[in-house]
Amino acid sequence: MEINNPINGQDNVPQSDVKTMPMSFGEYPSVVQKEQIVFTKAEKILSITAFIIAYGVVQFAILNTSGFFTTGVFLLLFAVVIGYLKKTGHKFMTSHKIWAAEIIAFSTVFSLTANDFIKTLDMIFLLPAGAYLVYGVCAEKDLFGKFSIFELLKCSIANPISHSGKEFSAVGSTVNVKESGAKIKAVIGGLILAIPLTLIVGGLLMSADKGVESILTNLSGFVNFSNIIPAICKIIPAAPIAGYLFGLLYSHTHPEKTKALNEENCTSFISKLRFISNTAVYISVTPICLLYVLFFISQANYFLSAFSNRLPADYSYAEYARRGFFELFAIELINAGVIFAINFFSKKSGEEKPRALRFYTVMISVFTLLITATAISKMVLYIQNYGLTQLRVYTTWFMVLTAMIFVYVIIRQFKTDFRFMRAAALTFTLMFALLCFSRPDAVIARYNMEYRSEQLTFSDIKEMCDLSSDASAVITEDQYKELINCKYMNDDSSKDLYINKEINGDEYICNRAGRKLDKSVYNYFNFSALKLNEQISK
């Protein structure tokens, strides 16, 4: 018996459904080729420009927020962005023009203030604001619509990062590697061979003749190797920033590769989050609301004392205001989280939101506003007795901003077509502009020197002087010299300094402000520093 004989004339081995073609000699399986991107002339120029701007961002924004130069870098960046969008045929709607004007205005903050915290916040604001402008123009959509949170995430994170690698491909495409590769290698090889030979010959000539020694010494002064390493260290972080900037513009100007946000997908995504029964939501939130009612009733005297401009028993102004702020901060975070949860995770919400859900949202928002109002009143009472500080200004600003947002939450419950995101964005932009352009340190110094002068000590004046050049430029004005000298003479720690060095208080403050200004050359490039330098140089 032949074991390997086929049955019915066919082999009993299972056959594959895939039909194979015979391969002739020299043929190989096909390999999937990587997509070859052909960059336009504008994109090649953009790739080089992006790297130059990125280097400027590292030098004048990240390492040194130098004022005028930082403003120049951001103005150049947004000029390139706007120019490139127009070059590629995109049109600006009215909302885009207004937003672009606001971005340009916020770019000047670096020159107006010397407060590093404000300048850092401004930088954080400008980058996503610019990305959102690019998205709105390229997608031909008005800004701050219903799904603006998703749009911001997509345009400032997902799209630029996914296309950031094209920056280096675009830069590489500016050079014809096939034709120039051999020449570049030859140049590099020749330089490597020339360096040791040149050093040997140069050393011999310097030993033989003083004239040659003088010439070569002067030439070597132009090559400062101590500056080469820092420049390389700046190029390294500039590379990913350049990739981000190029990826931002490339991704949004190629809609065939990066599509605009699909609102139907956003609606579908949000609907999937709504899985909690509304009844369960009401039962879980009711105890919190009852607790707020009991809390206000039992602590009414404590919370309402600020409105009558008096302190509760056994409390100092400092303790009263401090406790109020931390209570506010914790309650606002909790309430914001609760409002978000009940409106996004309830099965019936959004356009189908029942009255009960609206009621609980309004109730929690009202309680938050009551807490915010009393906390602001207590902070005002604290400021009237102890003056202004940075922390008091920032916390008051934060409380006013959050109060306005909760007001919009309440309005949204009664008016379903109310554009909450647009109102919130407009309010934040205006409040942020107030914070930046008011120069808080200058406001602090002016208020304390004018209205809290009797309570100020010389140590307080020194602390204000150390805030930034914004405050120092106010303190060193001529009208406050007499006050400073008086506080200086009444300060026990300064008497020895006056007797030994014969220096008055105004001179001491000017010297102190000048030393801080001289710590970096970049400290001089803003309007406050120019004013301060003029006053201390008198």
C-alpha positions as a printed NumPy array, in Angstrom:
array([[  0.   ,   0.   ,   0.   ],
       [  1.338,   3.398,  -0.956],
       [  0.8  ,   5.645,   2.001],
       [  1.508,   8.889,   0.145],
       [ -0.82 ,   8.246,  -2.77 ],
       [ -3.332,  11.025,  -3.28 ],
       [ -6.997,  10.249,  -2.647],
       [ -9.219,  10.716,  -5.695],
       [ -6.241,  12.082,  -7.549],
       [ -5.757,  14.958,  -5.009],
       [ -3.342,  15.479,  -2.193],
       [ -4.98 ,  15.245,   1.249],
       [ -2.913,  18.134,   2.638],
       [ -5.112,  21.242,   3.346],
       [ -4.756,  23.847,   0.652],
       [ -4.404,  27.578,   1.27 ],
       [ -6.953,  29.972,  -0.155],
       [ -4.159,  32.406,  -1.092],
       [ -3.025,  31.98 ,  -4.653],
       [  0.69 ,  32.311,  -5.089],
       [  2.409,  33.291,  -8.304],
       [  5.726,  31.75 ,  -9.233],
       [  8.662,  34.051,  -8.674],
       [ 11.275,  34.28 , -11.346],
       [ 14.949,  34.656, -10.593],
       [ 15.819,  38.083,  -9.259],
       [ 12.303,  38.903,  -8.074],
       [ 11.682,  39.823,  -4.412],
       [  8.531,  40.436,  -2.389],
       [  7.373,  44.046,  -2.544],
       [  8.29 ,  46.28 ,   0.413],
       [  5.912,  48.947,   1.684],
       [  7.534,  52.254,   0.908],
       [  7.339,  55.147,   3.374],
       [  5.293,  58.064,   2.137],
       [  7.513,  60.608,   0.465],
       [  6.376,  64.131,   1.34 ],
       [  7.161,  66.878,  -1.127],
       [  7.386,  70.177,   0.735],
       [  6.558,  73.438,  -0.948],
       [  8.966,  76.365,  -1.018],
       [  6.883,  78.149,   1.63 ],
       [  7.049,  75.107,   3.928],
       [ 10.814,  74.857,   3.535],
       [ 11.206,  78.516,   4.47 ],
       [  8.793,  77.974,   7.346],
       [ 10.869,  75.085,   8.708],
       [ 14.009,  77.234,   8.898],
       [ 12.096,  80.209,  10.312],
       [ 10.497,  77.97 ,  12.967],
       [ 13.92 ,  76.88 ,  14.174],
       [ 15.183,  80.477,  14.387],
       [ 12.105,  81.508,  16.385],
       [ 12.428,  78.415,  18.602],
       [ 16.006,  79.384,  19.432],
       [ 14.763,  82.874,  20.304],
       [ 12.068,  81.375,  22.556],
       [ 14.704,  79.36 ,  24.435],
       [ 17.046,  82.328,  24.779],
       [ 14.597,  85.142,  25.513],
       [ 11.503,  83.419,  26.935],
       [ 12.516,  80.23 ,  28.734],
       [ 16.024,  81.027,  30.002],
       [ 15.642,  84.814,  30.202],
       [ 12.301,  86.637,  30.128],
       [ 14.017,  89.802,  29.025],
       [ 11.117,  92.103,  28.244],
       [ 11.594,  93.867,  24.935],
       [ 13.374,  90.912,  23.313],
       [ 10.736,  88.451,  24.552],
       [  8.002,  90.665,  23.164],
       [  9.9  ,  90.821,  19.874],
       [ 10.168,  87.026,  19.669],
       [  6.441,  86.517,  20.22 ],
       [  5.501,  89.325,  17.82 ],
       [  7.747,  87.727,  15.208],
       [  6.194,  84.332,  15.891],
       [  2.625,  85.561,  15.441],
       [  3.6  ,  87.658,  12.423],
       [  4.971,  84.495,  10.789],
       [  1.834,  82.552,  11.747],
       [ -0.546,  85.184,  10.369],
       [  1.566,  85.729,   7.25 ],
       [  1.804,  82.004,   6.521],
       [ -1.949,  81.512,   6.944],
       [ -2.605,  84.325,   4.475],
       [  0.052,  82.938,   2.128],
       [ -1.728,  79.595,   2.059],
       [ -5.037,  81.261,   1.137],
       [ -6.835,  81.219,   4.488],
       [ -9.224,  84.015,   5.395],
       [ -9.707,  85.612,   8.793],
       [-13.211,  86.013,  10.171],
       [-14.095,  88.89 ,  12.477],
       [-13.664,  86.745,  15.606],
       [-10.247,  85.613,  14.335],
       [ -9.101,  89.216,  13.821],
       [-10.228,  90.183,  17.333],
       [ -8.463,  87.172,  18.858],
       [ -5.292,  87.928,  16.859],
       [ -5.335,  91.528,  18.134],
       [ -5.66 ,  90.268,  21.712],
       [ -2.721,  87.903,  21.231],
       [ -0.577,  90.746,  19.915],
       [ -1.61 ,  92.906,  22.884],
       [ -0.679,  90.186,  25.388],
       [  2.725,  89.86 ,  23.691],
       [  3.589,  93.321,  25.017],
       [  3.145,  92.25 ,  28.664],
       [  6.783,  91.122,  28.823],
       [  7.873,  94.701,  28.161],
       [  5.399,  96.321,  30.538],
       [  6.05 ,  94.346,  33.717],
       [  9.054,  92.881,  35.532],
       [  6.977,  90.361,  37.52 ],
       [  8.322,  86.908,  36.586],
       [  5.15 ,  85.122,  37.712],
       [  2.945,  87.281,  35.482],
       [  5.291,  86.812,  32.543],
       [  5.231,  83.028,  33.013],
       [  1.42 ,  83.005,  33.094],
       [  1.368,  85.185,  29.973],
       [  3.645,  82.762,  28.14 ],
       [  1.429,  79.818,  29.111],
       [ -1.59 ,  81.764,  27.835],
       [ -0.073,  82.823,  24.504],
       [  0.929,  79.377,  23.205],
       [ -2.52 ,  77.676,  23.291],
       [ -4.134,  80.984,  22.294],
       [ -2.005,  81.065,  19.144],
       [ -2.716,  77.397,  18.412],
       [ -6.443,  78.029,  18.745],
       [ -6.196,  80.941,  16.325],
       [ -4.55 ,  78.68 ,  13.73 ],
       [ -7.256,  76.051,  14.221],
       [-10.132,  78.533,  13.923],
       [ -8.745,  80.133,  10.75 ],
       [ -7.96 ,  76.835,   9.015],
       [-11.263,  75.214,  10.037],
       [-13.188,  78.392,   9.106],
       [-15.029,  78.314,  12.421],
       [-15.896,  80.896,  15.058],
       [-13.908,  80.563,  18.266],
       [-15.134,  79.26 ,  21.623],
       [-18.063,  77.198,  20.519],
       [-19.79 ,  74.375,  22.357],
       [-16.858,  71.976,  22.049],
       [-14.   ,  74.461,  22.47 ],
       [-12.337,  72.299,  25.154],
       [-11.977,  69.45 ,  22.651],
       [-10.799,  71.905,  20.004],
       [ -8.108,  73.315,  22.296],
       [ -6.81 ,  69.842,  23.138],
       [ -6.771,  68.837,  19.486],
       [ -5.137,  71.972,  18.093],
       [ -2.565,  72.58 ,  20.855],
       [ -1.526,  69.002,  21.663],
       [ -2.667,  66.255,  19.284],
       [ -2.186,  67.898,  15.887],
       [  1.191,  69.659,  16.409],
       [  2.835,  66.717,  18.173],
       [  1.669,  64.167,  15.597],
       [  3.294,  66.201,  12.791],
       [  6.284,  67.665,  14.662],
       [  8.739,  65.26 ,  12.981],
       [  8.057,  66.844,   9.608],
       [ 10.073,  69.893,  10.709],
       [ 13.311,  67.962,  10.322],
       [ 12.225,  66.402,   7.037],
       [ 11.404,  69.858,   5.691],
       [ 14.775,  71.25 ,   6.797],
       [ 16.541,  68.276,   5.228],
       [ 14.654,  68.751,   1.968],
       [ 16.099,  72.254,   1.593],
       [ 19.458,  70.618,   0.815],
       [ 19.815,  68.223,  -2.115],
       [ 21.537,  65.451,  -0.213],
       [ 22.332,  63.269,  -3.242],
       [ 24.23 ,  65.987,  -5.076],
       [ 25.765,  67.768,  -2.096],
       [ 26.507,  64.815,   0.178],
       [ 29.896,  64.037,  -1.326],
       [ 30.951,  67.693,  -1.246],
       [ 29.89 ,  68.063,   2.391],
       [ 31.863,  64.969,   3.373],
       [ 34.896,  66.282,   1.495],
       [ 34.681,  69.659,   3.257],
       [ 34.365,  68.039,   6.69 ],
       [ 37.26 ,  65.684,   5.988],
       [ 39.454,  68.532,   4.76 ],
       [ 38.72 ,  70.565,   7.905],
       [ 39.596,  67.619,  10.134],
       [ 42.944,  67.224,   8.39 ],
       [ 43.624,  70.973,   8.332],
       [ 43.08 ,  71.655,  12.043],
       [ 46.134,  69.837,  13.487],
       [ 48.4  ,  70.968,  10.647],
       [ 47.247,  74.585,  11.023],
       [ 47.828,  74.521,  14.779],
       [ 51.367,  73.206,  14.354],
       [ 52.319,  75.743,  11.68 ],
       [ 50.657,  78.572,  13.569],
       [ 52.559,  77.712,  16.757],
       [ 55.872,  77.715,  14.923],
       [ 55.142,  81.059,  13.248],
       [ 54.129,  82.631,  16.575],
       [ 57.417,  81.524,  18.087],
       [ 59.357,  82.922,  15.147],
       [ 57.794,  86.364,  14.855],
       [ 56.055,  88.698,  17.341],
       [ 53.97 ,  90.3  ,  14.592],
       [ 52.458,  86.969,  13.599],
       [ 51.936,  86.184,  17.291],
       [ 49.982,  89.417,  17.757],
       [ 47.842,  88.813,  14.658],
       [ 46.975,  85.204,  15.551],
       [ 46.256,  86.131,  19.158],
       [ 43.764,  88.752,  18.006],
       [ 42.157,  86.307,  15.574],
       [ 41.804,  83.676,  18.278],
       [ 39.92 ,  86.213,  20.401],
       [ 37.061,  86.14 ,  17.912],
       [ 36.607,  82.402,  18.503],
       [ 35.344,  82.019,  22.057],
       [ 34.822,  78.328,  22.718],
       [ 33.134,  79.118,  26.034],
       [ 30.166,  80.452,  24.02 ],
       [ 29.919,  77.426,  21.726],
       [ 28.811,  74.931,  24.388],
       [ 25.974,  77.156,  25.725],
       [ 24.797,  77.707,  22.151],
       [ 24.647,  73.945,  21.584],
       [ 22.753,  73.52 ,  24.854],
       [ 20.159,  76.001,  23.569],
       [ 19.866,  74.277,  20.193],
       [ 18.884,  70.984,  21.851],
       [ 15.637,  72.272,  23.463],
       [ 15.004,  74.521,  20.447],
       [ 14.659,  71.463,  18.178],
       [ 11.418,  70.078,  19.697],
       [  9.98 ,  73.599,  19.98 ],
       [ 10.669,  74.146,  16.269],
       [  9.056,  70.786,  15.542],
       [  5.977,  71.825,  17.503],
       [  5.669,  75.184,  15.699],
       [  6.095,  73.635,  12.252],
       [  3.764,  70.756,  13.106],
       [  1.129,  73.244,  14.283],
       [  0.995,  75.087,  10.962],
       [  1.6  ,  72.065,   8.751],
       [ -1.114,  69.936,  10.359],
       [ -3.816,  72.599,  10.182],
       [ -2.991,  73.764,   6.633],
       [ -3.311,  70.186,   5.336],
       [ -6.959,  69.279,   6.018],
       [ -6.577,  66.08 ,   3.979],
       [ -4.202,  64.792,   6.669],
       [ -5.632,  66.47 ,   9.747],
       [ -9.367,  66.908,   9.707],
       [-11.222,  69.436,  11.819],
       [-13.005,  68.369,  14.952],
       [-16.114,  66.292,  14.29 ],
       [-18.859,  67.597,  16.562],
       [-20.931,  64.461,  16.093],
       [-18.075,  62.375,  17.5  ],
       [-17.831,  64.745,  20.461],
       [-21.551,  64.44 ,  21.105],
       [-21.3  ,  60.656,  20.885],
       [-18.33 ,  60.621,  23.269],
       [-20.155,  62.772,  25.819],
       [-23.302,  60.64 ,  25.571],
       [-21.262,  57.552,  26.469],
       [-20.248,  59.237,  29.74 ],
       [-23.873,  59.533,  30.819],
       [-24.427,  56.234,  32.578],
       [-25.495,  57.183,  36.126],
       [-29.171,  57.232,  37.001],
       [-30.503,  60.696,  37.753],
       [-32.217,  59.371,  40.864],
       [-28.898,  58.133,  42.191],
       [-27.387,  61.538,  41.473],
       [-30.122,  63.364,  43.386],
       [-29.818,  61.048,  46.39 ],
       [-26.033,  61.491,  46.503],
       [-26.142,  65.299,  46.204],
       [-29.025,  65.996,  48.598],
       [-26.999,  65.357,  51.805],
       [-24.323,  67.798,  50.589],
       [-26.915,  70.524,  50.033],
       [-28.492,  69.906,  53.442],
       [-25.052,  70.061,  55.008],
       [-24.443,  73.46 ,  53.381],
       [-27.75 ,  74.732,  54.801],
       [-26.874,  73.577,  58.315],
       [-23.352,  74.922,  57.922],
       [-24.539,  78.417,  57.013],
       [-27.115,  78.488,  59.78 ],
       [-24.645,  77.399,  62.479],
       [-21.806,  79.616,  61.231],
       [-23.835,  82.639,  60.15 ],
       [-22.228,  84.953,  62.706],
       [-18.734,  83.814,  61.694],
       [-19.249,  84.208,  57.958],
       [-21.236,  87.435,  58.068],
       [-18.871,  89.291,  60.395],
       [-16.895,  90.584,  57.451],
       [-19.934,  92.405,  56.026],
       [-20.302,  94.372,  59.276],
       [-16.566,  95.194,  59.299],
       [-15.906,  93.404,  62.605],
       [-14.093,  90.306,  63.766],
       [-15.631,  87.281,  65.48 ],
       [-14.529,  86.647,  69.042],
       [-11.057,  85.131,  69.537],
       [ -9.973,  85.802,  65.935],
       [ -7.232,  88.009,  64.535],
       [ -7.509,  89.595,  61.076],
       [ -4.811,  87.306,  59.737],
       [ -6.413,  84.108,  61.046],
       [ -9.901,  85.194,  59.991],
       [ -8.945,  85.896,  56.361],
       [ -6.562,  82.932,  56.046],
       [ -9.149,  80.41 ,  57.192],
       [-11.712,  81.946,  54.882],
       [ -9.502,  81.504,  51.845],
       [ -8.653,  77.852,  52.399],
       [-12.303,  77.074,  53.124],
       [-13.264,  78.838,  49.901],
       [-10.65 ,  77.05 ,  47.837],
       [-11.648,  73.594,  49.104],
       [-15.392,  74.238,  48.722],
       [-14.986,  75.677,  45.208],
       [-12.993,  72.666,  44.062],
       [-15.544,  70.27 ,  45.542],
       [-18.524,  72.154,  44.171],
       [-16.982,  72.542,  40.729],
       [-16.312,  68.805,  40.663],
       [-19.853,  68.018,  41.838],
       [-21.426,  70.281,  39.201],
       [-19.267,  68.756,  36.484],
       [-20.102,  65.214,  37.605],
       [-23.86 ,  65.613,  37.884],
       [-24.089,  67.377,  34.498],
       [-21.839,  65.015,  32.531],
       [-22.471,  61.615,  34.097],
       [-26.235,  61.771,  34.617],
       [-28.22 ,  59.808,  32.041],
       [-30.573,  62.712,  31.436],
       [-28.549,  65.878,  31.043],
       [-27.519,  68.294,  28.341],
       [-30.478,  69.335,  26.226],
       [-32.661,  66.782,  28.068],
       [-31.726,  68.07 ,  31.525],
       [-34.711,  67.722,  33.906],
       [-35.763,  70.435,  36.328],
       [-34.469,  68.525,  39.349],
       [-30.946,  68.472,  37.928],
       [-31.134,  72.174,  37.145],
       [-32.334,  72.839,  40.683],
       [-29.403,  71.023,  42.288],
       [-26.928,  72.757,  39.951],
       [-28.329,  76.188,  40.841],
       [-28.422,  75.372,  44.551],
       [-24.785,  74.285,  44.704],
       [-23.726,  77.313,  42.638],
       [-25.597,  79.705,  44.945],
       [-23.932,  78.199,  48.013],
       [-20.577,  78.643,  46.326],
       [-21.339,  82.278,  45.542],
       [-22.301,  82.905,  49.174],
       [-19.028,  81.412,  50.372],
       [-17.126,  83.446,  47.763],
       [-18.856,  86.705,  48.72 ],
       [-18.079,  86.294,  52.413],
       [-14.485,  85.299,  51.657],
       [-13.975,  88.353,  49.445],
       [-15.451,  90.559,  52.165],
       [-13.066,  89.08 ,  54.719],
       [-10.132,  89.582,  52.368],
       [-11.1  ,  93.243,  51.882],
       [-11.262,  93.629,  55.669],
       [ -7.819,  92.045,  55.941],
       [ -6.351,  94.325,  53.252],
       [ -7.761,  97.43 ,  54.928],
       [ -5.926,  96.546,  58.128],
       [ -2.696,  95.007,  56.801],
       [ -2.273,  96.327,  53.266],
       [ -1.652,  94.51 ,  49.994],
       [  0.668,  91.598,  49.198],
       [  1.051,  89.464,  46.099],
       [ -0.821,  86.55 ,  47.671],
       [ -3.75 ,  88.765,  48.658],
       [ -3.976,  90.231,  45.158],
       [ -3.797,  86.851,  43.429],
       [ -6.346,  85.17 ,  45.714],
       [ -8.804,  88.055,  45.4  ],
       [ -8.453,  87.937,  41.618],
       [ -9.064,  84.182,  41.645],
       [-12.159,  84.524,  43.848],
       [-13.732,  87.179,  41.598],
       [-13.056,  85.091,  38.489],
       [-14.57 ,  81.901,  39.904],
       [-17.606,  83.815,  41.195],
       [-18.348,  85.07 ,  37.685],
       [-18.013,  81.557,  36.248],
       [-20.544,  80.211,  38.763],
       [-22.914,  83.036,  37.781],
       [-22.71 ,  81.786,  34.18 ],
       [-23.465,  78.268,  35.398],
       [-26.677,  79.558,  36.978],
       [-27.664,  81.484,  33.835],
       [-27.099,  78.358,  31.74 ],
       [-29.707,  76.459,  33.776],
       [-32.464,  78.921,  32.839],
       [-31.331,  79.851,  29.338],
       [-30.348,  76.758,  27.384],
       [-29.044,  78.715,  24.387],
       [-26.641,  80.718,  26.568],
       [-23.093,  80.374,  25.179],
       [-21.354,  79.384,  28.363],
       [-17.914,  78.65 ,  26.891],
       [-17.764,  81.936,  25.002],
       [-18.815,  83.933,  28.063],
       [-16.321,  82.085,  30.281],
       [-13.499,  82.59 ,  27.757],
       [-14.287,  86.3  ,  27.377],
       [-14.419,  86.765,  31.149],
       [-11.152,  84.946,  31.709],
       [ -9.428,  86.958,  28.967],
       [-10.616,  90.279,  30.425],
       [ -9.703,  89.254,  33.976],
       [ -6.306,  88.007,  32.839],
       [ -5.721,  91.259,  30.987],
       [ -6.568,  93.148,  34.18 ],
       [ -4.05 ,  91.054,  36.105],
       [ -1.27 ,  91.477,  33.538],
       [ -1.648,  95.098,  32.478],
       [ -2.339,  96.459,  35.969],
       [  1.18 ,  95.345,  37.039],
       [  0.211,  94.014,  40.521],
       [  3.57 ,  94.808,  42.156],
       [  3.217,  98.477,  41.24 ],
       [ -0.355,  98.503,  42.591],
       [  0.82 ,  96.877,  45.833],
       [  3.599,  99.417,  46.337],
       [  1.407, 102.411,  45.472],
       [ -1.461, 101.331,  47.756],
       [  0.764, 100.567,  50.736],
       [  2.853, 103.727,  50.406],
       [ -0.265, 105.917,  50.043],
       [ -2.804, 104.325,  52.387],
       [ -0.791, 102.176,  54.811],
       [  2.187, 104.467,  55.347],
       [  1.61 , 104.818,  59.092],
       [  1.682, 101.067,  59.662],
       [  4.643, 100.4  ,  57.344],
       [  8.069,  99.639,  58.749],
       [ 11.362,  99.979,  56.943],
       [ 11.479,  96.18 ,  56.669],
       [  8.115,  96.265,  54.89 ],
       [  9.485,  98.784,  52.402],
       [ 12.518,  96.583,  51.743],
       [ 10.294,  93.569,  51.129],
       [  8.172,  95.535,  48.666],
       [ 11.312,  96.743,  46.918],
       [ 12.373,  93.129,  46.405],
       [  9.141,  92.154,  44.625],
       [ 10.252,  93.41 ,  41.202],
       [ 11.242,  96.56 ,  39.337],
       [  7.522,  97.385,  39.073],
       [  7.386,  97.978,  42.835],
       [ 10.865,  99.484,  43.085],
       [ 10.062, 102.064,  40.407],
       [  7.159, 103.281,  42.57 ],
       [  8.994, 103.242,  45.919],
       [ 11.98 , 105.212,  44.594],
       [  9.835, 108.131,  43.397],
       [ 10.752, 111.516,  44.867],
       [  7.456, 111.899,  46.731],
       [  8.284, 108.953,  49.024],
       [ 11.848, 109.938,  49.974],
       [ 10.846, 111.699,  53.177],
       [  8.675, 108.778,  54.273],
       [ 11.448, 106.256,  53.605],
       [ 14.044, 108.307,  55.483],
       [ 11.716, 108.632,  58.453],
       [ 11.034, 104.89 ,  58.585],
       [ 14.746, 104.27 ,  58.173],
       [ 15.709, 106.4  ,  61.19 ],
       [ 13.07 , 104.707,  63.358],
       [ 14.329, 101.254,  62.442],
       [ 16.752,  99.963,  65.08 ],
       [ 18.506,  97.604,  62.652],
       [ 19.41 , 100.532,  60.359],
       [ 20.843, 102.978,  62.906],
       [ 24.314, 101.431,  62.898],
       [ 24.36 , 101.507,  59.116],
       [ 23.472, 105.196,  59.13 ],
       [ 26.106, 106.101,  61.73 ],
       [ 28.915, 104.053,  60.183],
       [ 28.352, 104.676,  56.482],
       [ 26.389, 107.945,  56.655],
       [ 23.743, 106.666,  54.246],
       [ 20.07 , 107.628,  54.442],
       [ 17.064, 105.426,  53.825],
       [ 16.36 , 106.622,  50.3  ],
       [ 19.952, 105.911,  49.237],
       [ 19.798, 102.484,  50.861],
       [ 16.615, 101.562,  48.938],
       [ 18.079, 102.856,  45.667],
       [ 21.264, 100.847,  46.181],
       [ 19.238,  97.75 ,  47.05 ],
       [ 17.069,  98.1  ,  43.929],
       [ 20.147,  98.767,  41.79 ],
       [ 21.937,  95.628,  43.   ],
       [ 18.928,  93.502,  42.132],
       [ 18.683,  95.152,  38.734],
       [ 22.366,  94.446,  38.048],
       [ 22.033,  90.694,  38.689],
       [ 21.298,  90.155,  35.002],
       [ 21.611,  92.353,  31.948],
       [ 18.188,  91.123,  30.864],
       [ 16.567,  92.825,  33.871],
       [ 16.926,  96.211,  32.167],
       [ 14.735,  95.504,  29.13 ],
       [ 11.295,  96.587,  30.355],
       [  9.659,  99.946,  31.022],
       [  9.678,  99.596,  34.809],
       [ 13.411,  98.884,  34.799],
       [ 14.083, 101.903,  32.58 ],
       [ 12.105, 104.126,  34.945],
       [ 13.84 , 102.636,  37.994],
       [ 17.305, 103.03 ,  36.485],
       [ 16.587, 106.686,  35.677],
       [ 15.44 , 107.377,  39.251],
       [ 18.32 , 105.657,  41.044],
       [ 20.841, 107.359,  38.748],
       [ 19.847, 110.862,  39.84 ]])
